[in-house]
Amino acid sequence: MRVPACMILMIGTMVAAVPARAQTYDPGYPVCLQTYGIDGSYIECSFSSLAQCAASASGRSAQCLNNPYFAHGDRKPPRQRGVY
C-alpha cells in the first residue's frame, strides 16, 4: 500500500512542478503582433495602433491582429443614436 501511495504523491508533485505559461495577450493594448519563426511563433501585445504594429512587422514574417482581450479601460461605450 505504501508504494502506490508514494508513487501517486511523487507523480502529483512532478505534475504540479511544471512551470506555468504566461498570459499571451496583454489586456492593456488593443493591437498584437504575431511573429512566425523556425523556433516557433509568439504573440506580443504592446501596440496602441495598427500602424505602429505594421511598422514593427515590416520585413518580418509577422502579422498584426486585434487583441481579443483588450480592456477598454475608462472609455465609455458610444452612445446609441437612432429612433427611440
PyRosetta script that sets phi, psi and omega in degrees:
from pyrosetta import init, pose_from_sequence

init()
pose = pose_from_sequence("MRVPACMILMIGTMVAAVPARAQTYDPGYPVCLQTYGIDGSYIECSFSSLAQCAASASGRSAQCLNNPYFAHGDRKPPRQRGVY")
pose.set_psi(1, -31.1)
pose.set_omega(1, -178.5)
pose.set_phi(2, -68.5)
pose.set_psi(2, -40.2)
pose.set_omega(2, -176.1)
pose.set_phi(3, -63.4)
pose.set_psi(3, -49.8)
pose.set_omega(3, 178.2)
pose.set_phi(4, -62.6)
pose.set_psi(4, -37.1)
pose.set_omega(4, 179.2)
pose.set_phi(5, -65.8)
pose.set_psi(5, -41.7)
pose.set_omega(5, 178.2)
pose.set_phi(6, -66.2)
pose.set_psi(6, -38.1)
pose.set_omega(6, 178.9)
pose.set_phi(7, -65.3)
pose.set_psi(7, -43.1)
pose.set_omega(7, 178.5)
pose.set_phi(8, -63.3)
pose.set_psi(8, -43.2)
pose.set_omega(8, 178.5)
pose.set_phi(9, -64.0)
pose.set_psi(9, -41.2)
pose.set_omega(9, 179.9)
pose.set_phi(10, -66.8)
pose.set_psi(10, -43.9)
pose.set_omega(10, 179.2)
pose.set_phi(11, -65.0)
pose.set_psi(11, -41.5)
pose.set_omega(11, 177.1)
pose.set_phi(12, -61.4)
pose.set_psi(12, -38.7)
pose.set_omega(12, 177.4)
pose.set_phi(13, -66.4)
pose.set_psi(13, -41.1)
pose.set_omega(13, -179.3)
pose.set_phi(14, -67.5)
pose.set_psi(14, -38.9)
pose.set_omega(14, 179.3)
pose.set_phi(15, -67.2)
pose.set_psi(15, -39.2)
pose.set_omega(15, -179.4)
pose.set_phi(16, -71.5)
pose.set_psi(16, -21.9)
pose.set_omega(16, -176.9)
pose.set_phi(17, -84.6)
pose.set_psi(17, -3.8)
pose.set_omega(17, 179.5)
pose.set_phi(18, -67.0)
pose.set_psi(18, 131.4)
pose.set_omega(18, -178.1)
pose.set_phi(19, -64.2)
pose.set_psi(19, 142.7)
pose.set_omega(19, 179.5)
pose.set_phi(20, -81.6)
pose.set_psi(20, 148.5)
pose.set_omega(20, 178.0)
pose.set_phi(21, -88.0)
pose.set_psi(21, 144.7)
pose.set_omega(21, 179.6)
pose.set_phi(22, -75.0)
pose.set_psi(22, 158.4)
pose.set_omega(22, 177.2)
pose.set_phi(23, -68.6)
pose.set_psi(23, 131.8)
pose.set_omega(23, -176.1)
pose.set_phi(24, -76.2)
pose.set_psi(24, -43.5)
pose.set_omega(24, -174.3)
pose.set_phi(25, -95.6)
pose.set_psi(25, 124.4)
pose.set_omega(25, 175.8)
pose.set_phi(26, -87.9)
pose.set_psi(26, 119.4)
pose.set_omega(26, -176.8)
pose.set_phi(27, -71.2)
pose.set_psi(27, -1.6)
pose.set_omega(27, -178.8)
pose.set_phi(28, -89.2)
pose.set_psi(28, -8.7)
pose.set_omega(28, -177.2)
pose.set_phi(29, -127.6)
pose.set_psi(29, 137.4)
pose.set_omega(29, -175.7)
pose.set_phi(30, -80.9)
pose.set_psi(30, -15.3)
pose.set_omega(30, -174.3)
pose.set_phi(31, -126.4)
pose.set_psi(31, 138.1)
pose.set_omega(31, 179.9)
pose.set_phi(32, -120.1)
pose.set_psi(32, 153.9)
pose.set_omega(32, 176.2)
pose.set_phi(33, -114.8)
pose.set_psi(33, 120.8)
pose.set_omega(33, 176.3)
pose.set_phi(34, -102.7)
pose.set_psi(34, 118.7)
pose.set_omega(34, -176.5)
pose.set_phi(35, -108.8)
pose.set_psi(35, 135.9)
pose.set_omega(35, 179.3)
pose.set_phi(36, -108.6)
pose.set_psi(36, 139.6)
pose.set_omega(36, 179.3)
pose.set_phi(37, -152.9)
pose.set_psi(37, 176.8)
pose.set_omega(37, -179.4)
pose.set_phi(38, -66.1)
pose.set_psi(38, -40.1)
pose.set_omega(38, -177.4)
pose.set_phi(39, -89.8)
pose.set_psi(39, 16.5)
pose.set_omega(39, 177.5)
pose.set_phi(40, 120.0)
pose.set_psi(40, 174.8)
pose.set_omega(40, 178.4)
pose.set_phi(41, -115.8)
pose.set_psi(41, 157.3)
pose.set_omega(41, 177.3)
pose.set_phi(42, -144.6)
pose.set_psi(42, 160.1)
pose.set_omega(42, 179.7)
pose.set_phi(43, -118.5)
pose.set_psi(43, 130.1)
pose.set_omega(43, 179.6)
pose.set_phi(44, -123.0)
pose.set_psi(44, 117.0)
pose.set_omega(44, 179.7)
pose.set_phi(45, -106.8)
pose.set_psi(45, 92.5)
pose.set_omega(45, 179.5)
pose.set_phi(46, -147.1)
pose.set_psi(46, 29.3)
pose.set_omega(46, -176.2)
pose.set_phi(47, -120.6)
pose.set_psi(47, 140.3)
pose.set_omega(47, -178.7)
pose.set_phi(48, -96.1)
pose.set_psi(48, -9.4)
pose.set_omega(48, 177.8)
pose.set_phi(49, -150.0)
pose.set_psi(49, 159.8)
pose.set_omega(49, 177.1)
pose.set_phi(50, -66.2)
pose.set_psi(50, -34.6)
pose.set_omega(50, 178.9)
pose.set_phi(51, -64.0)
pose.set_psi(51, -41.8)
pose.set_omega(51, 178.4)
pose.set_phi(52, -63.8)
pose.set_psi(52, -41.6)
pose.set_omega(52, 178.4)
pose.set_phi(53, -66.9)
pose.set_psi(53, -42.2)
pose.set_omega(53, -179.4)
pose.set_phi(54, -62.3)
pose.set_psi(54, -36.0)
pose.set_omega(54, 177.6)
pose.set_phi(55, -65.1)
pose.set_psi(55, -37.0)
pose.set_omega(55, 179.0)
pose.set_phi(56, -74.6)
pose.set_psi(56, -31.5)
pose.set_omega(56, -178.7)
pose.set_phi(57, -81.4)
pose.set_psi(57, -13.0)
pose.set_omega(57, -175.7)
pose.set_phi(58, -60.2)
pose.set_psi(58, 126.8)
pose.set_omega(58, 177.7)
pose.set_phi(59, 83.2)
pose.set_psi(59, 2.8)
pose.set_omega(59, -179.6)
pose.set_phi(60, -119.7)
pose.set_psi(60, 163.0)
pose.set_omega(60, 173.9)
pose.set_phi(61, -85.5)
pose.set_psi(61, 84.0)
pose.set_omega(61, -175.1)
pose.set_phi(62, -150.4)
pose.set_psi(62, 162.6)
pose.set_omega(62, 175.9)
pose.set_phi(63, -142.8)
pose.set_psi(63, 153.0)
pose.set_omega(63, 178.0)
pose.set_phi(64, -97.9)
pose.set_psi(64, 144.0)
pose.set_omega(64, 177.7)
pose.set_phi(65, -145.8)
pose.set_psi(65, 156.8)
pose.set_omega(65, 178.4)
pose.set_phi(66, -74.0)
pose.set_psi(66, 140.3)
pose.set_omega(66, 179.9)
pose.set_phi(67, -76.7)
pose.set_psi(67, 114.9)
pose.set_omega(67, -178.6)
pose.set_phi(68, -71.7)
pose.set_psi(68, -13.2)
pose.set_omega(68, -178.7)
pose.set_phi(69, -110.3)
pose.set_psi(69, 18.8)
pose.set_omega(69, -178.4)
pose.set_phi(70, -65.4)
pose.set_psi(70, 124.6)
pose.set_omega(70, 175.8)
pose.set_phi(71, -90.4)
pose.set_psi(71, 120.8)
pose.set_omega(71, -173.7)
pose.set_phi(72, -68.5)
pose.set_psi(72, -1.6)
pose.set_omega(72, 175.6)
pose.set_phi(73, 66.3)
pose.set_psi(73, -131.3)
pose.set_omega(73, -176.2)
pose.set_phi(74, -91.6)
pose.set_psi(74, 7.6)
pose.set_omega(74, 177.9)
pose.set_phi(75, -70.8)
pose.set_psi(75, 138.9)
pose.set_omega(75, 176.2)
pose.set_phi(76, -91.7)
pose.set_psi(76, 147.3)
pose.set_omega(76, 177.6)
pose.set_phi(77, -64.4)
pose.set_psi(77, 150.6)
pose.set_omega(77, -178.9)
pose.set_phi(78, -62.9)
pose.set_psi(78, 144.8)
pose.set_omega(78, 179.9)
pose.set_phi(79, -70.4)
pose.set_psi(79, 135.3)
pose.set_omega(79, 179.8)
pose.set_phi(80, -77.1)
pose.set_psi(80, 130.7)
pose.set_omega(80, 176.8)
pose.set_phi(81, -117.0)
pose.set_psi(81, 144.6)
pose.set_omega(81, 178.9)
pose.set_phi(82, 156.4)
pose.set_psi(82, -163.0)
pose.set_omega(82, -178.6)
pose.set_phi(83, -79.3)
pose.set_psi(83, 131.1)
pose.set_omega(83, -179.5)
pose.set_phi(84, -104.0)
pose.dump_pdb("model.pdb")
